[in-house]
Amino acid sequence: MDSRDPTIECVDVLVVGGGPVGLITAYQLARNLPSPHKIKIIEKQPKSAQDQYGRAITLFPRSSEMLDQLGLADSLAQQCFACRDTVNYDKDGNESPGRGWSFMENMKDTKWDFALVLRQKYQEEIFRQALKRHGVELNTPFALIDIEVLENVGPNGYKVLATIENTTTKVKSIVKCKYLIGADGGRSSVRNTMEIPFDGSTSEDKWVRVDGVIETDLPKPRTYCAIESPTHGNVLWAALDHGATRIGFAFTAERQKAYPNFDEEAAVKEAIASVKPFNLSFKQVDWWTIYAVGQRIARSFLVKDCVFLAGDACHTHSSGAAQGMNTGMHDSVNLGWKLSLVLQGLAKPDLLHTYEAERLPNVQRLINYDKDISRLMTMQLPENWAGDPNADPNEVLGVVMAEAATFSSGLGIYYEPDSLLSIASSSGLTSVQPGQRAPDVVLQKPATFEATRLQTETPNIARFYIVLFAGDVAQTKSSLAAFSQSVEDMQWLHDCSNPISWISIFSVAGGPSAYETVGGMPFGKVLYDEDHSAHKRYGVDVGRGAVIILRPDGWIGTVTQLGSGAAQAVGSYFKKFLTLNGVSKV
């Protein structure tokens, strides 16, 4: 087929799936790629179906941080229910501290120290509007029918022919693209068309979720709450946005026998029974669902170097730990900046292989937690349980949830050291390590001394940040001078056409100008750490300093000691995967 054929639409990336993962992926590409790059996103469901209330509800702190660096979190915060309180009730209605969702009360070291609860309906509208501001609209109702990957097409060439169909008119058309992203859910047409195995299993356990406006005598209804029901497992009670509430419970085989036809009336009846000894009535029902619990992972997240899977399309699990949308956000953000750089020719195509290499181990960790959590929530001990066979599943659940706390919040999610993006550094230089989240810290701006935060100063615009923790300039002056001299021989590090920015953080009280404070021209944007708290949080000695590279997504790339050798270490890091302007090709 000829790409000049007017019946063929040519785009850089086709995103299949208009849920949060697809929208955020398309948004990043539209935001980061200059004209004439073109992004297309399709969804097979008409917008009326997409706007149902149910599905995912919770974003944990790391997801909120990532969306904040994309400029989206404030809009979510305007509408969300910010949940900082939890409670756990035993079968008699007595509080049992330290169980259930109690880990949520200890999600610290972040501005977003709460569960951001906002139903998917509202999140998607915010994401659609943000995407529209960058010139891309969600195309509905269009379904993916077929994918053909062309051979002998070079990197960044139009390698994929996608056949799509208007599900109303049944008219088919061809979209030719460089990359295709399947963010189209657990029944992914992209995954099925590419014949990617979906390994795992689905259990016989069924769960029910009901959203609505309620009246109740439960003492603390506007919380993330667990009720240890002897008949309905570990019941979820989640305060929602706009004054609503979600009730979720295990629908056991025994309970199922009473319902030849399980409908909304039955779901409400069971929800009321699940929260005993408390009373509950629904003033209105917004949404309900029943589903089977299982865990599956796609055999590959990237095939033929041009077709990606993200979100539920490449991994599904229960909603027990409320990780579905959060894990999808991590997929989207990890992939978004990498694909942006490759499409612009700023990074080597091999960078795209780090998407699966980084995300797969974290998805597997989630699946392992989820298997235990989902069984415990249905009052069953984990499959490989080696403890007391008579242990109370509710007590064990509290232990497992606490162990998984930093993973669940996202603040402890890390990428293993490798030879490309997370380069191991000298031990003892800092308390943070490559592959870990870069902690958000409070800093001060020059002249005005107004407070700011590191993540505010490092937005995710597909650029790396060389962060110079310069310490106390009186003590680090000679190291700074040596570093400055070596950087002069590597001017490409300051070439604005390369995706690299500089930030200098000085652990001093600010003077009338940055120049006078540091005794010369600093590197890039200057910020002050007057009380040494930022250096302390990163474990950087103010008398020695350090150079830390932050990836566009806010994870640490590498760390090196401040001094003459730092510039070489920084340069070596970027040369592994970026195609840099101003670097000698000899």
C-alpha positions as CSV (number, residue, x, y, z in Angstrom):
1,M,0.0,0.0,0.0
2,D,1.1,3.5,-0.7
3,S,1.2,5.9,2.2
4,R,0.2,8.7,-0.3
5,D,-3.1,7.0,-0.8
6,P,-5.7,9.5,0.4
7,T,-7.8,6.6,2.0
8,I,-4.9,5.9,4.3
9,E,-4.3,8.1,7.4
10,C,-0.7,8.4,8.5
11,V,0.1,9.1,12.1
12,D,3.1,8.7,14.3
13,V,1.3,6.8,17.0
14,L,-2.1,5.1,17.2
15,V,-3.4,4.6,20.7
16,V,-6.1,2.0,21.0
17,G,-8.3,2.6,24.1
18,G,-9.8,5.7,25.6
19,G,-9.5,4.9,29.3
20,P,-7.1,6.7,31.7
21,V,-4.0,4.8,30.4
22,G,-4.7,5.5,26.8
23,L,-5.6,9.1,27.4
24,I,-2.5,9.8,29.6
25,T,-0.2,8.1,27.0
26,A,-1.7,10.1,24.2
27,Y,-1.5,13.3,26.3
28,Q,2.2,12.9,27.0
29,L,3.0,12.4,23.3
30,A,0.8,15.3,22.2
31,R,2.4,17.5,24.8
32,N,6.0,16.6,24.2
33,L,6.1,16.1,20.4
34,P,6.5,19.2,18.2
35,S,4.6,19.7,15.0
36,P,4.2,17.9,12.5
37,H,4.1,14.8,14.7
38,K,0.5,13.4,14.8
39,I,-1.2,11.3,17.5
40,K,-4.5,9.4,17.1
41,I,-6.5,7.8,19.8
42,I,-9.6,5.6,19.3
43,E,-12.2,4.0,21.6
44,K,-14.8,1.5,20.5
45,Q,-17.4,2.6,23.1
46,P,-19.5,5.7,22.4
47,K,-18.8,8.5,24.9
48,S,-22.1,7.8,26.7
49,A,-20.9,4.4,27.6
50,Q,-17.4,5.7,28.6
51,D,-19.0,8.1,31.0
52,Q,-20.4,5.5,33.3
53,Y,-19.6,6.1,37.0
54,G,-17.9,2.9,38.0
55,R,-14.6,1.2,37.5
56,A,-11.4,2.6,39.1
57,I,-11.5,5.2,41.8
58,T,-8.2,5.6,43.7
59,L,-4.8,7.2,42.9
60,F,-2.1,6.7,45.4
61,P,0.7,9.3,46.1
62,R,3.2,8.3,43.5
63,S,0.5,8.3,40.8
64,S,-0.5,11.7,41.9
65,E,3.1,12.9,41.8
66,M,3.5,11.7,38.3
67,L,0.3,13.4,37.2
68,D,1.4,16.5,39.0
69,Q,4.6,16.5,36.9
70,L,2.4,16.2,33.8
71,G,0.3,19.3,34.9
72,L,-2.9,17.3,35.6
73,A,-3.1,16.6,39.4
74,D,-4.4,20.0,40.4
75,S,-7.5,19.5,38.2
76,L,-8.1,16.1,39.8
77,A,-7.7,17.6,43.3
78,Q,-10.4,20.1,42.6
79,Q,-13.0,17.3,42.4
80,C,-11.5,14.5,44.4
81,F,-12.3,13.2,47.9
82,A,-8.9,13.4,49.6
83,C,-8.9,10.4,51.9
84,R,-6.4,10.4,54.8
85,D,-8.4,8.5,57.3
86,T,-9.0,4.8,57.6
87,V,-10.9,2.5,60.0
88,N,-11.2,-1.3,60.4
89,Y,-14.2,-2.9,62.1
90,D,-14.4,-6.5,63.3
91,K,-17.5,-8.7,62.8
92,D,-19.1,-7.1,65.9
93,G,-18.5,-3.6,64.7
94,N,-15.6,-2.8,67.0
95,E,-12.6,-0.9,65.7
96,S,-9.5,-3.0,65.1
97,P,-6.5,-0.5,64.8
98,G,-3.6,-1.4,62.5
99,R,-5.6,-3.6,60.2
100,G,-7.2,-3.2,56.7
101,W,-6.2,0.0,55.0
102,S,-4.3,1.5,57.9
103,F,-1.1,1.8,55.9
104,M,-2.8,4.8,54.1
105,E,-2.4,6.9,57.2
106,N,1.4,6.6,56.9
107,M,2.0,7.6,53.3
108,K,4.5,10.4,54.1
109,D,7.5,12.1,52.3
110,T,5.2,13.6,49.7
111,K,2.9,16.5,49.2
112,W,0.3,14.1,47.9
113,D,0.0,12.2,51.3
114,F,-3.5,10.9,50.7
115,A,-5.5,8.6,48.5
116,L,-6.9,10.8,45.7
117,V,-10.4,9.3,45.2
118,L,-12.1,10.3,42.0
119,R,-14.3,8.0,39.9
120,Q,-12.9,7.2,36.5
121,K,-15.8,9.1,34.8
122,Y,-14.5,12.4,36.1
123,Q,-10.8,11.6,35.7
124,E,-11.3,10.7,32.0
125,E,-13.1,14.0,31.3
126,I,-10.2,15.9,32.8
127,F,-7.7,13.9,30.7
128,R,-9.8,14.3,27.5
129,Q,-10.0,18.0,27.9
130,A,-6.2,18.3,28.6
131,L,-5.6,16.2,25.5
132,K,-7.9,18.4,23.4
133,R,-5.9,21.5,24.5
134,H,-3.0,19.9,22.7
135,G,-4.9,19.3,19.5
136,V,-5.9,15.7,19.9
137,E,-9.5,14.4,20.4
138,L,-10.7,11.0,21.3
139,N,-12.2,9.3,18.3
140,T,-15.3,7.2,19.0
141,P,-16.8,4.7,18.3
142,F,-13.9,3.0,16.5
143,A,-12.8,-0.5,17.0
144,L,-9.5,-2.1,16.0
145,I,-10.1,-4.9,13.4
146,D,-6.6,-5.9,12.3
147,I,-2.9,-5.2,12.5
148,E,-0.3,-5.8,9.8
149,V,3.4,-5.2,10.6
150,L,5.4,-4.4,7.5
151,E,8.8,-5.9,7.1
152,N,12.0,-4.1,6.0
153,V,10.9,-0.7,7.4
154,G,13.6,1.1,9.3
155,P,13.5,2.7,12.8
156,N,10.8,5.3,13.1
157,G,9.3,4.3,9.8
158,Y,5.6,3.7,9.1
159,K,5.7,0.0,10.0
160,V,2.2,-0.7,11.2
161,L,-1.0,-0.9,9.1
162,A,-4.1,-0.9,11.4
163,T,-7.6,-1.5,10.2
164,I,-10.2,0.2,12.2
165,E,-14.0,0.2,12.0
166,N,-16.7,2.7,12.9
167,T,-18.9,0.5,15.1
168,T,-22.0,2.5,14.2
169,T,-21.6,2.9,10.4
170,K,-19.4,-0.3,9.9
171,V,-17.1,1.7,7.6
172,K,-13.5,0.5,7.7
173,S,-10.4,2.5,7.2
174,I,-6.6,2.1,7.3
175,V,-4.3,3.9,9.7
176,K,-0.6,3.7,9.0
177,C,1.6,4.4,12.0
178,K,5.1,4.1,13.3
179,Y,4.0,2.8,16.7
180,L,0.7,1.3,18.0
181,I,-0.2,1.2,21.7
182,G,-2.8,-1.2,23.0
183,A,-4.4,0.4,26.1
184,D,-7.7,-1.3,25.5
185,G,-8.3,-3.3,28.6
186,G,-8.3,-6.9,29.8
187,R,-10.0,-8.1,26.6
188,S,-7.5,-6.2,24.5
189,S,-8.0,-6.5,20.7
190,V,-4.4,-5.4,20.2
191,R,-3.1,-8.3,22.4
192,N,-5.5,-10.8,20.7
193,T,-4.7,-9.6,17.2
194,M,-1.0,-9.8,17.8
195,E,-1.5,-13.3,19.4
196,I,0.4,-12.4,22.6
197,P,-0.2,-15.1,25.2
198,F,-2.0,-13.8,28.4
199,D,-0.5,-16.1,31.1
200,G,-2.3,-16.7,34.4
201,S,-5.7,-17.8,35.7
202,T,-9.1,-16.7,36.7
203,S,-10.5,-18.0,40.0
204,E,-14.0,-19.0,40.9
205,D,-14.2,-16.1,43.4
206,K,-16.6,-13.3,42.4
207,W,-16.7,-9.8,43.8
208,V,-19.4,-7.2,43.7
209,R,-19.0,-3.4,43.7
210,V,-21.9,-0.9,44.2
211,D,-21.5,2.9,44.0
212,G,-24.2,5.3,45.2
213,V,-25.5,7.8,47.7
214,I,-26.2,6.2,51.0
215,E,-27.5,6.7,54.5
216,T,-25.9,4.7,57.3
217,D,-25.1,4.5,61.1
218,L,-21.5,3.4,60.5
219,P,-19.6,5.8,62.8
220,K,-16.9,6.9,60.3
221,P,-18.4,6.7,56.9
222,R,-16.2,9.2,55.1
223,T,-13.1,7.0,55.2
224,Y,-11.4,4.1,53.5
225,C,-12.9,1.4,55.7
226,A,-12.8,-2.4,56.0
227,I,-15.5,-4.5,57.7
228,E,-14.5,-8.0,58.6
229,S,-17.7,-9.8,57.6
230,P,-18.1,-13.5,58.4
231,T,-20.4,-13.8,55.3
232,H,-18.9,-11.4,52.7
233,G,-15.2,-11.4,53.4
234,N,-13.2,-8.3,54.0
235,V,-15.7,-5.7,52.9
236,L,-14.5,-2.5,51.2
237,W,-16.2,0.8,52.2
238,A,-14.7,3.7,50.3
239,A,-15.9,7.3,50.5
240,L,-16.1,8.7,47.0
241,D,-16.2,12.0,45.3
242,H,-19.4,14.1,45.2
243,G,-20.6,12.6,48.4
244,A,-21.0,9.0,47.1
245,T,-19.8,5.8,48.6
246,R,-18.5,2.4,47.2
247,I,-19.3,-0.9,48.9
248,G,-17.4,-3.9,47.7
249,F,-17.6,-7.5,48.9
250,A,-16.9,-11.1,48.1
251,F,-19.9,-12.9,46.6
252,T,-19.3,-16.4,47.8
253,A,-20.5,-19.6,46.0
254,E,-22.9,-20.1,49.0
255,R,-24.5,-16.6,48.6
256,Q,-24.7,-17.1,44.8
257,K,-27.1,-20.0,45.2
258,A,-29.9,-17.7,46.3
259,Y,-29.8,-15.7,43.1
260,P,-30.7,-17.4,39.8
261,N,-30.5,-13.9,38.3
262,F,-28.2,-11.4,40.0
263,D,-29.3,-7.8,39.2
264,E,-29.1,-4.4,40.7
265,E,-31.7,-5.2,43.3
266,A,-29.7,-8.3,44.4
267,A,-26.5,-6.3,44.5
268,V,-28.0,-3.7,46.8
269,K,-29.5,-6.4,49.0
270,E,-26.1,-8.1,49.4
271,A,-24.4,-4.8,50.0
272,I,-26.7,-4.1,52.9
273,A,-26.1,-7.6,54.3
274,S,-22.3,-7.2,53.9
275,V,-21.9,-4.3,56.2
276,K,-23.7,-5.8,59.2
277,P,-23.8,-5.0,62.1
278,F,-24.2,-1.5,60.6
279,N,-27.3,-0.3,58.8
280,L,-27.2,0.9,55.2
281,S,-29.7,2.2,52.7
282,F,-29.2,3.5,49.2
283,K,-30.8,6.8,48.3
284,Q,-29.5,6.2,44.7
285,V,-27.4,3.7,42.9
286,D,-24.9,5.1,40.4
287,W,-23.3,1.9,39.2
288,W,-22.8,-1.8,40.1
289,T,-20.8,-4.7,38.8
290,I,-19.9,-8.3,39.5
291,Y,-16.7,-9.9,38.2
292,A,-14.4,-12.9,38.6
293,V,-11.1,-12.5,40.3
294,G,-7.9,-13.5,38.6
295,Q,-4.3,-12.5,37.7
296,R,-2.8,-12.5,34.2
297,I,0.3,-11.0,32.6
298,A,1.0,-10.7,28.9
299,R,4.0,-12.7,27.6
300,S,5.4,-9.6,26.0
301,F,4.8,-5.8,26.5
302,L,6.5,-4.9,23.2
303,V,6.4,-7.0,20.0
304,K,8.1,-6.4,16.6
305,D,9.6,-3.3,18.1
306,C,6.5,-1.2,17.3
307,V,3.4,-2.6,19.1
308,F,3.1,-1.9,22.9
309,L,0.7,-3.1,25.5
310,A,-0.1,-1.0,28.6
311,G,-2.5,-1.1,31.6
312,D,-5.0,-3.9,31.8
313,A,-4.1,-4.9,28.2
314,C,-0.9,-6.4,29.6
315,H,-1.8,-7.2,33.2
316,T,-5.0,-7.9,35.1
317,H,-5.6,-8.6,38.8
318,S,-8.2,-8.0,41.5
319,S,-9.2,-4.6,42.8
320,G,-8.2,-5.8,46.3
321,A,-5.3,-3.5,46.7
322,A,-6.8,-0.7,44.5
323,Q,-3.7,-0.9,42.1
324,G,-5.3,-1.3,38.7
325,M,-5.3,2.3,37.5
326,N,-2.2,3.1,39.5
327,T,-0.2,0.4,37.7
328,G,-1.5,1.5,34.4
329,M,-0.4,5.1,35.1
330,H,3.1,3.8,35.9
331,D,3.1,1.9,32.5
332,S,1.9,5.0,30.7
333,V,4.4,7.4,32.2
334,N,7.3,5.0,31.8
335,L,6.5,4.6,28.1
336,G,5.5,8.1,27.3
337,W,8.8,10.0,27.7
338,K,10.8,7.2,26.1
339,L,8.6,7.1,23.0
340,S,8.6,10.9,22.8
341,L,12.4,11.0,22.7
342,V,12.7,8.2,20.1
343,L,10.1,9.7,17.8
344,Q,12.0,13.0,17.8
345,G,15.3,11.2,17.0
346,L,16.7,12.3,20.4
347,A,17.1,8.8,21.7
348,K,18.1,5.5,20.2
349,P,15.3,3.0,19.5
350,D,16.8,0.5,21.9
351,L,15.6,2.7,24.7
352,L,12.1,1.4,24.1
353,H,13.2,-2.1,25.2
354,T,13.6,-0.7,28.8
355,Y,9.8,-0.3,29.0
356,E,9.2,-4.0,29.5
357,A,12.5,-4.5,31.4
358,E,11.5,-2.0,34.0
359,R,7.7,-2.5,34.2
360,L,7.5,-6.3,34.1
361,P,9.3,-7.0,37.5
362,N,7.0,-4.4,39.2
363,V,3.9,-6.0,37.6
364,Q,5.0,-9.4,38.8
365,R,5.5,-8.0,42.4
366,L,1.9,-6.6,42.2
367,I,0.6,-9.9,41.0
368,N,2.3,-11.8,43.8
369,Y,0.8,-9.4,46.4
370,D,-2.6,-9.5,44.7
371,K,-2.8,-13.2,44.8
372,D,-2.4,-13.2,48.6
373,I,-4.6,-10.1,49.2
374,S,-7.5,-11.3,47.0
375,R,-7.6,-14.7,48.8
376,L,-7.4,-13.1,52.2
377,M,-10.2,-10.7,51.3
378,T,-12.4,-13.8,50.6
379,M,-11.4,-15.3,54.0
380,Q,-8.9,-17.8,52.5
381,L,-5.3,-18.1,53.6
382,P,-2.6,-17.6,50.8
383,E,-2.0,-20.6,48.6
384,N,1.6,-21.1,49.9
385,W,0.8,-20.2,53.5
386,A,3.2,-21.9,55.8
387,G,2.0,-20.4,59.1
388,D,-0.8,-21.4,61.5
389,P,-3.5,-23.1,59.4
390,N,-6.1,-21.7,61.8
391,A,-4.8,-18.1,61.5
392,D,-7.4,-15.4,61.1
393,P,-7.3,-14.2,57.5
394,N,-8.2,-10.7,58.6
395,E,-5.1,-10.5,60.8
396,V,-2.9,-11.9,58.1
397,L,-4.3,-9.4,55.6
398,G,-3.3,-6.6,57.9
399,V,0.3,-7.9,57.9
400,V,0.4,-8.4,54.1
401,M,-1.1,-4.9,53.5
402,A,1.5,-3.4,55.8
403,E,4.3,-5.2,54.1
404,A,3.1,-4.0,50.7
405,A,2.6,-0.4,51.9
406,T,5.4,1.4,50.1
407,F,4.6,-0.6,46.9
408,S,0.9,0.2,47.2
409,S,1.6,3.9,47.7
410,G,3.9,3.8,44.8
411,L,6.6,5.7,46.7
412,G,8.7,2.5,47.0
413,I,8.4,1.3,43.5
414,Y,11.9,1.0,42.0
415,Y,13.7,-0.1,38.9
416,E,16.6,-2.6,39.2
417,P,20.1,-1.3,38.3
418,D,21.0,-2.0,34.7
419,S,23.5,-1.0,32.1
420,L,21.5,1.8,30.5
421,L,19.1,3.9,32.6
422,S,19.7,3.1,36.3
423,I,23.5,3.0,36.6
424,A,24.8,1.9,40.0
425,S,26.9,4.5,41.8
426,S,29.5,4.7,44.6
427,S,28.0,3.5,47.8
428,G,27.7,5.9,50.6
429,L,27.7,9.0,48.4
430,T,23.9,9.5,48.9
431,S,21.1,7.7,50.7
432,V,19.1,7.5,47.5
433,Q,20.1,5.1,44.8
434,P,19.6,4.8,41.0
435,G,16.3,3.3,40.1
436,Q,14.5,4.8,43.1
437,R,12.0,7.6,43.2
438,A,13.6,11.0,43.5
439,P,12.2,12.4,46.8
440,D,10.3,15.6,46.5
441,V,11.9,18.3,48.8
442,V,11.1,21.9,49.7
443,L,13.5,24.5,48.2
444,Q,13.6,28.3,47.9
445,K,13.8,30.4,44.8
446,P,16.4,33.2,44.4
447,A,15.6,36.8,45.2
448,T,12.0,36.2,46.4
449,F,12.9,33.2,48.6
450,E,9.4,31.8,48.0
451,A,9.0,28.1,48.6
452,T,8.9,25.6,45.8
453,R,9.4,21.9,45.4
454,L,11.8,19.8,43.4
455,Q,9.1,18.0,41.5
456,T,7.5,21.4,40.6
457,E,10.9,22.5,39.1
458,T,11.3,19.2,37.2
459,P,8.1,18.7,35.1
460,N,7.9,15.6,33.0
461,I,8.4,17.2,29.5
462,A,10.6,14.4,28.2
463,R,13.8,16.0,29.5
464,F,16.5,14.8,31.9
465,Y,17.6,17.0,34.8
466,I,21.2,17.2,36.0
467,V,20.7,18.2,39.6
468,L,23.8,19.7,41.2
469,F,23.6,19.3,45.0
470,A,26.3,21.9,45.5
471,G,26.2,21.9,49.3
472,D,27.8,24.8,51.2
473,V,29.7,26.7,48.5
474,A,32.4,27.7,51.0
475,Q,33.3,24.1,51.4
476,T,32.7,22.8,47.9
477,K,34.2,25.7,46.0
478,S,37.2,23.7,44.7
479,S,35.1,20.7,43.6
480,L,32.7,23.1,41.9
481,A,35.6,24.8,40.1
482,A,37.0,21.4,38.9
483,F,33.6,20.3,37.8
484,S,33.0,23.6,35.9
485,Q,36.4,23.3,34.1
486,S,35.6,19.7,32.9
487,V,32.1,20.7,31.8
488,E,33.6,23.5,29.6
489,D,35.1,20.7,27.5
490,M,31.7,19.1,27.0
491,Q,29.6,22.0,25.7
492,W,27.0,19.6,24.3
493,L,25.7,19.2,27.9
494,H,24.4,22.8,27.6
495,D,23.0,22.5,24.1
496,C,19.3,23.2,24.4
497,S,18.5,20.9,21.5
498,N,19.5,18.0,23.7
499,P,16.8,16.8,26.2
500,I,18.9,17.9,29.2
501,S,18.3,20.7,31.7
502,W,20.4,21.8,34.7
503,I,19.4,22.7,38.3
504,S,21.8,23.8,41.0
505,I,20.9,23.5,44.7
506,F,23.0,25.4,47.2
507,S,22.8,24.7,50.9
508,V,23.1,28.3,51.9
509,A,20.9,31.3,52.8
510,G,20.2,33.2,49.6
511,G,21.7,36.7,49.0
512,P,20.5,39.5,46.7
513,S,21.6,37.6,43.6
514,A,22.4,34.0,42.7
515,Y,25.7,35.2,41.2
516,E,26.9,36.8,44.4
517,T,25.6,34.0,46.6
518,V,27.6,31.3,44.7
519,G,30.5,33.5,43.7
520,G,30.0,33.2,39.9
521,M,27.7,32.0,37.2
522,P,25.8,28.8,38.4
523,F,24.7,25.9,36.3
524,G,21.1,26.3,35.1
525,K,18.3,27.2,37.4
526,V,19.4,28.0,41.0
527,L,17.5,26.9,44.1
528,Y,18.4,27.3,47.8
529,D,18.3,24.7,50.5
530,E,18.7,27.1,53.5
531,D,18.0,24.6,56.3
532,H,20.0,21.7,54.6
533,S,16.8,19.6,54.6
534,A,17.0,18.7,50.9
535,H,20.6,17.6,51.2
536,K,19.8,15.7,54.3
537,R,16.9,13.9,52.6
538,Y,19.1,12.9,49.7
539,G,21.9,11.9,52.1
540,V,24.3,14.4,50.5
541,D,27.1,15.8,52.6
542,V,27.0,19.6,52.4
543,G,30.8,19.7,52.5
544,R,31.2,17.3,49.5
545,G,28.1,17.7,47.3
546,A,27.0,15.3,44.6
547,V,25.6,15.3,41.1
548,I,22.3,13.4,40.6
549,I,20.6,12.8,37.2
550,L,16.8,12.7,37.3
551,R,15.0,10.9,34.5
552,P,12.0,12.7,33.0
553,D,9.6,10.5,35.0
554,G,11.2,11.4,38.3
555,W,13.3,8.4,39.0
556,I,17.0,8.6,39.7
557,G,19.2,7.7,36.8
558,T,22.7,7.8,38.4
559,V,24.7,9.6,41.1
560,T,28.3,10.8,41.0
561,Q,30.6,12.7,43.2
562,L,31.1,16.4,42.6
563,G,34.5,17.1,41.1
564,S,36.5,16.9,38.0
565,G,35.4,13.3,37.2
566,A,31.6,14.1,37.4
567,A,31.3,15.6,33.9
568,Q,32.8,12.5,32.4
569,A,30.4,10.3,34.3
570,V,27.4,12.4,33.3
571,G,28.5,12.4,29.7
572,S,29.0,8.6,29.7
573,Y,25.5,8.1,31.1
574,F,23.8,10.1,28.3
575,K,25.9,8.7,25.5
576,K,24.5,5.2,26.2
577,F,21.0,6.0,24.9
578,L,20.7,9.6,23.6
579,T,21.6,10.7,20.1
580,L,23.3,13.9,21.1
581,N,23.9,17.1,19.1
582,G,27.3,18.6,19.5
583,V,29.1,15.3,20.4
584,S,32.0,14.3,18.2
585,K,31.1,11.1,16.2
586,V,34.7,10.2,15.8
